């Protein structure tokens, strides 16, 4: 009886930690999203759609690979650091080294692609260097949030990311006063990230050193690099592919359509923050170490997440006709409301995929994730390419919706298949 009470208490405590970390992560992301909307409202009034389309495409070329690399290494940290003990610093050093070298190489490729495909930037060496440096910087900025979360400091993130967002808003009008700073939207985004990296990186390593009195886990340190590569590959085909969409839409449908799509995507991506926060927290806390195909805690998280995201999608769709005029007259008549409604609808089925993917990362079974992502990226770019070339930003949003429904359907089928296999295996063990 005492053991049962103890187990129940530990489960409730674990659940509180899951939701507590998730609240901190979602709060950080929501604050960033809210301030980000204000940033883009100011930017839209300061920059005409054609120029904005080029700048959002350039920012996409920087942040898409950086998010893939940063979250790939970061998700490996989230999976390994909570149990790494005295191996924390070894895993961190190796991860940061892997991140820096990869980001520099991919940033160079992204910079060359930018000056090859984006109108007005062809042959610009300055742009290549900007994208290379920006990709490397943003990768370090992304990974530190994951490292802090993995070491129990998720509560720091709302303060850190809130200050970064406020600085972005403050830098924007100052940079807009002079053309010497190049693309002001890109520069205003990167400068606060640089400050955050300089301040927080030493703190991350000091936190890692605090675990030196625990037992080391050399087997986890040996696994870190390969796990990060697998997660980067998986991320390139989901969040990376989505973040790169403004770049693709600008090339396929023109800068103006790319601008309105990027602005609407920025607004709607706030809906993903709730499910992403709960997913990361689920990984950190191992879903109660339940080895069933879809643990009870994961089911509870999915239900709450789906309800919150659906409610948010309805609210966004209702306020879009009243909020979009704030972008200014230059964006009027560009189907922004339709884009937001479609993108909001796409966020609802995505919740199942995010929670399912979190379970795969928690168990370090990345192969199913890679398979689903590989199929999804093909569906995404074929759909967006065909529809955006004909219907502009609205078509791109429709292509994204098709891909989101596809990936969540694959996740659901995988859950059904693993449940049947697990049930059959349990029955055989019981018979034996």
C-alpha positions in Angstrom: 0.0 0.0 0.0 2.8 2.4 0.9 4.6 1.5 -2.4 1.4 2.3 -4.3 0.9 5.7 -2.6 4.6 6.5 -3.2 4.3 5.6 -6.9 1.2 7.7 -7.3 2.8 10.7 -5.6 5.9 10.4 -7.9 3.6 10.2 -10.9 1.7 13.3 -9.9 5.0 15.1 -9.2 6.3 14.1 -12.6 3.1 15.3 -14.3 3.4 18.6 -12.5 6.9 19.0 -13.7 5.9 18.1 -17.3 3.2 20.7 -17.2 5.3 23.2 -15.3 8.1 23.1 -17.8 5.6 23.2 -20.6 4.0 26.3 -19.2 7.4 28.0 -19.1 8.2 26.9 -22.6 4.8 27.9 -24.0 4.9 31.2 -22.0 8.3 32.0 -23.6 7.1 31.1 -27.0 3.8 33.0 -26.6 5.6 36.1 -25.4 8.0 35.8 -28.3 5.1 35.4 -30.7 3.2 38.3 -29.3 6.1 40.7 -29.5 7.0 39.2 -32.8 3.6 40.2 -34.2 4.3 43.8 -33.0 7.8 43.6 -34.7 6.3 42.6 -38.0 3.5 45.2 -37.8 6.1 47.9 -37.5 8.3 46.3 -40.2 5.4 46.0 -42.6 4.7 49.8 -42.3 8.3 50.6 -42.8 9.1 48.4 -45.8 7.1 48.0 -49.0 5.9 44.5 -49.9 8.5 43.8 -52.7 11.4 44.7 -50.4 9.8 42.9 -47.5 9.5 39.8 -49.6 13.2 39.8 -50.3 14.1 40.4 -46.7 11.7 37.7 -45.3 13.1 35.3 -47.9 16.7 36.2 -46.8 15.7 35.7 -43.2 14.2 32.4 -44.0 17.4 31.3 -45.7 19.2 32.1 -42.4 16.7 30.8 -39.8 15.6 27.6 -41.6 19.0 25.8 -41.6 19.8 27.3 -38.2 16.7 26.0 -36.6 17.3 22.6 -38.1 20.9 22.5 -36.8 20.1 24.1 -33.5 17.1 21.9 -32.7 18.8 18.8 -33.9 21.7 19.2 -31.5 19.3 20.7 -28.9 16.9 17.8 -29.0 19.8 15.5 -28.5 20.7 17.6 -25.4 17.1 17.3 -24.2 17.1 13.5 -24.6 20.5 12.9 -23.0 21.5 15.7 -20.6 18.9 14.9 -17.9 20.6 11.5 -17.3 24.2 12.4 -18.3 25.5 13.2 -14.8 29.2 14.1 -15.0 29.2 13.6 -18.8 27.1 16.8 -19.2 30.1 19.0 -20.1 31.6 16.5 -22.5 28.2 16.2 -24.4 27.8 20.0 -24.4 31.3 20.6 -25.8 31.0 18.0 -28.5 27.5 19.3 -29.4 28.5 22.9 -29.6 31.5 21.9 -31.8 29.3 19.8 -34.1 26.8 22.7 -34.3 29.4 25.4 -35.1 31.1 23.5 -37.9 27.8 22.3 -39.4 26.2 25.8 -39.3 29.2 27.4 -41.0 29.1 24.9 -43.8 25.4 25.0 -44.4 25.3 28.7 -43.9 27.8 29.1 -46.8 25.6 26.9 -49.0 22.5 28.9 -48.0 24.2 32.2 -48.8 25.2 31.0 -52.2 21.7 29.8 -52.9 20.3 33.2 -51.8 22.5 35.2 -54.2 21.7 32.7 -57.0 17.9 32.7 -56.7 16.7 35.9 -55.0 16.2 38.9 -57.3 18.2 41.9 -56.4 20.8 40.0 -54.5 22.5 38.0 -57.3 26.3 37.9 -57.0 26.4 39.8 -53.7 29.4 38.6 -51.6 28.1 40.7 -48.6 24.9 38.7 -48.7 26.8 35.4 -48.7 28.8 36.5 -45.6 25.7 37.8 -43.9 23.8 34.5 -44.4 26.8 32.5 -43.3 27.3 34.5 -40.1 23.6 34.7 -39.4 23.0 31.0 -39.8 25.9 30.2 -37.4 24.7 32.8 -34.8 21.1 31.7 -34.9 22.1 28.1 -34.5 23.8 28.9 -31.2 20.8 31.0 -30.2 18.4 28.2 -30.8 20.4 25.5 -29.1 20.8 27.3 -25.8 17.1 27.2 -25.1 17.2 23.4 -25.5 20.2 23.1 -23.3 18.6 25.2 -20.5 15.4 23.2 -20.7 17.4 19.9 -20.5 19.1 21.1 -17.3 15.9 22.2 -15.6 16.0 26.0 -16.4 13.0 26.3 -18.7 11.7 29.0 -16.4 14.5 31.3 -17.6 13.3 31.3 -21.1 10.4 33.7 -20.9 12.8 36.4 -19.5 15.6 35.7 -22.0 13.4 35.5 -25.1 11.2 38.4 -24.0 14.2 40.7 -23.7 15.5 39.5 -27.1 12.1 40.3 -28.7 11.9 43.8 -27.0 15.4 44.5 -28.3 14.4 43.5 -31.8 11.5 46.0 -31.7 13.8 48.7 -30.3 16.5 48.1 -32.9 14.1 48.2 -35.9 13.4 52.0 -36.0 17.0 52.8 -35.3 18.3 50.7 -38.1 15.6 52.0 -40.5 17.0 55.5 -40.2 20.1 54.5 -42.3 20.7 52.3 -45.3 24.2 51.5 -44.0 22.9 48.5 -42.0 21.7 46.6 -45.1 18.4 44.6 -44.7 17.0 46.2 -41.6 14.6 43.3 -40.7 17.5 40.8 -40.8 19.9 43.0 -38.9 17.3 43.8 -36.2 16.6 40.1 -35.8 20.3 39.0 -35.5 21.7 41.7 -33.2 19.7 40.8 -30.1 20.4 37.1 -30.7 24.1 37.9 -30.7 23.8 39.6 -27.3 21.8 36.7 -25.9 24.4 34.1 -27.1 27.3 36.1 -25.5 25.5 36.4 -22.2 23.9 32.9 -21.9 26.5 30.5 -23.3 28.8 30.8 -20.2 25.8 30.2 -18.0 24.9 27.0 -19.9 28.4 25.6 -19.3 28.4 26.6 -15.6 25.1 24.7 -15.2 26.6 21.7 -16.9 29.5 21.8 -14.4 27.1 21.6 -11.5 26.5 17.9 -12.4 30.1 16.9 -12.1 29.5 15.2 -8.8 27.1 12.7 -10.3 27.9 9.4 -11.9 29.1 9.9 -15.6 27.2 8.2 -18.4 29.9 7.6 -21.1 27.4 5.5 -23.2 25.2 8.6 -23.6 28.2 10.8 -24.6 29.1 8.2 -27.3 25.6 8.4 -28.6 25.2 12.2 -28.7 26.8 12.9 -32.0 24.9 10.3 -34.0 21.6 11.1 -32.3 22.1 14.8 -33.2 22.7 13.9 -36.9 19.6 11.8 -37.0 17.5 14.6 -35.4 19.0 17.2 -37.7 17.9 15.1 -40.7 14.4 14.7 -39.2 14.2 18.4 -38.5 15.3 19.4 -42.0 12.3 17.7 -43.4 9.8 19.3 -41.0 10.5 22.5 -39.2 13.3 23.3 -41.6 11.2 22.7 -44.7 8.4 24.9 -43.2 10.7 27.7 -42.2 12.1 27.8 -45.7 8.7 28.2 -47.3 8.8 32.1 -47.5 12.0 31.7 -49.5 10.3 29.2 -51.8 7.1 31.2 -52.2 9.1 34.4 -53.0 10.9 32.5 -55.8 7.7 30.8 -57.2 5.1 33.5 -56.7 7.1 36.7 -56.4 8.3 39.0 -53.6 4.9 40.5 -52.7 3.2 37.1 -52.3 6.2 35.9 -50.4 5.9 38.8 -48.1 2.2 38.4 -47.2 2.7 34.6 -46.8 5.7 35.1 -44.5 3.8 37.7 -42.3 0.8 35.4 -42.0 2.9 32.3 -41.3 4.7 34.2 -38.5 1.4 35.0 -36.8 0.0 31.5 -37.1 3.1 29.7 -36.0 2.3 30.8 -32.5 -0.3 28.0 -32.4 2.5 25.5 -32.7 4.2 26.8 -29.6 1.8 25.1 -27.2 2.1 21.7 -28.7 5.9 22.1 -29.2 6.4 23.1 -25.6 4.4 20.2 -24.3 6.3 17.9 -26.6 9.7 19.0 -25.4 8.6 18.7 -21.8 7.4 15.2 -22.5 10.8 14.3 -23.9 12.6 15.7 -20.8 10.4 13.8 -18.4 10.3 10.6 -20.4 6.5 10.3 -20.3 6.7 8.6 -16.9 9.0 5.9 -18.5 5.9 4.2 -19.8 6.9 1.9 -22.6 3.4 1.5 -24.1 3.0 2.8 -27.7 0.9 5.8 -26.6 1.2 6.4 -22.8 -1.6 7.8 -20.8 0.3 11.1 -20.1 0.9 11.5 -23.8 -2.8 11.0 -24.5 -3.7 13.6 -21.9 -1.2 16.0 -23.3 -2.5 15.5 -26.9 -6.1 16.1 -25.8 -5.3 19.3 -24.0 -3.1 20.5 -26.8 -5.6 19.8 -29.5 -8.3 21.7 -27.7 -6.0 24.7 -27.0 -4.8 24.8 -30.6 -8.3 24.5 -32.1 -9.5 27.3 -29.8 -6.6 29.5 -30.9 -7.2 28.7 -34.6 -10.8 29.9 -34.2 -9.8 33.1 -32.4 -7.1 33.9 -35.0 -9.5 33.3 -37.9 -12.1 35.6 -36.3 -9.7 38.5 -35.5 -7.8 38.3 -38.8 -10.1 40.5 -40.8 -9.8 43.2 -38.1 -6.0 42.8 -37.4 -4.6 42.6 -41.0 -5.4 46.2 -41.9 -2.9 47.2 -39.3 -0.2 46.0 -41.7 -1.0 49.1 -43.8 -2.7 49.8 -47.1 0.0 48.3 -49.2 -1.0 44.8 -48.0 -4.7 45.3 -48.5 -6.3 43.0 -51.0 -3.6 40.4 -50.8 -5.8 37.6 -49.4 -4.2 37.7 -46.0 -7.4 36.6 -44.2 -7.7 33.5 -46.3 -4.1 32.6 -45.7 -4.4 32.9 -42.0 -7.6 30.8 -41.9 -6.0 28.0 -43.9 -2.8 28.1 -41.9 -4.7 28.1 -38.6 -6.6 25.0 -39.8 -3.4 23.3 -40.6 -2.0 23.7 -37.1 -4.8 21.5 -35.6 -3.9 18.1 -37.2 -0.2 18.9 -36.6 -0.7 18.5 -32.8 -0.9 14.7 -33.2 2.4 14.6 -35.2 4.2 16.8 -32.7 3.3 14.7 -29.7 4.0 11.5 -31.6 7.4 12.9 -32.7 8.2 13.8 -29.1 7.6 10.2 -28.0 10.0 9.0 -30.7 12.7 11.4 -29.5 12.2 10.4 -25.9 12.8 6.8 -26.8 15.5 7.7 -29.3 13.7 5.7 -32.0 14.3 8.2 -34.8 13.9 5.9 -37.8 10.1 6.1 -38.0 10.4 9.9 -37.7 12.8 10.0 -40.6 10.5 7.9 -42.8 7.5 10.1 -42.1 9.4 13.3 -42.6 11.0 12.1 -45.8 7.6 11.4 -47.3 6.1 14.7 -45.9 8.8 17.0 -47.4 8.0 15.6 -50.8 4.3 16.2 -50.4 4.9 19.7 -48.9 7.1 21.0 -51.7 5.2 19.4 -54.6 1.9 20.8 -53.1 3.3 24.3 -52.4 5.2 24.5 -55.6 2.1 23.7 -57.8 -0.4 25.7 -55.8 1.7 28.8 -55.1 2.7 29.2 -58.7 -1.1 29.5 -59.5 -2.7 30.9 -56.4 0.2 32.7 -54.7 0.2 32.9 -50.9 -3.2 31.2 -50.6 -2.0 28.3 -52.7 1.1 28.0 -50.5 -1.1 27.8 -47.4 -3.2 25.1 -49.0 -0.1 23.1 -49.9 1.0 23.3 -46.2 -2.4 22.1 -45.0 -2.2 19.1 -47.3 1.3 18.2 -45.9 0.2 18.7 -42.3 -2.8 16.3 -42.8 -0.5 13.8 -44.5 2.1 13.8 -41.7 -0.4 13.4 -38.9 -2.1 10.6 -40.7 1.2 8.8 -41.0 1.8 9.3 -37.3 -1.7 7.9 -36.5 -1.1 4.8 -38.7 2.3 4.2 -36.9 0.6 4.4 -33.5 -2.1 1.9 -34.6 0.6 -0.5 -36.0 2.9 -0.3 -32.9 -0.1 -0.8 -30.6 -1.1 -4.0 -32.4 2.5 -5.2 -32.4 2.9 -4.4 -28.7 -0.5 -6.1 -27.8 0.5 -9.2 -29.7 3.9 -9.3 -28.0 2.3 -8.8 -24.5 -0.1 -11.6 -25.2 2.7 -14.0 -26.1 4.6 -13.1 -23.0 1.5 -13.6 -20.9 0.9 -17.0 -22.5 4.5 -18.1 -21.9 
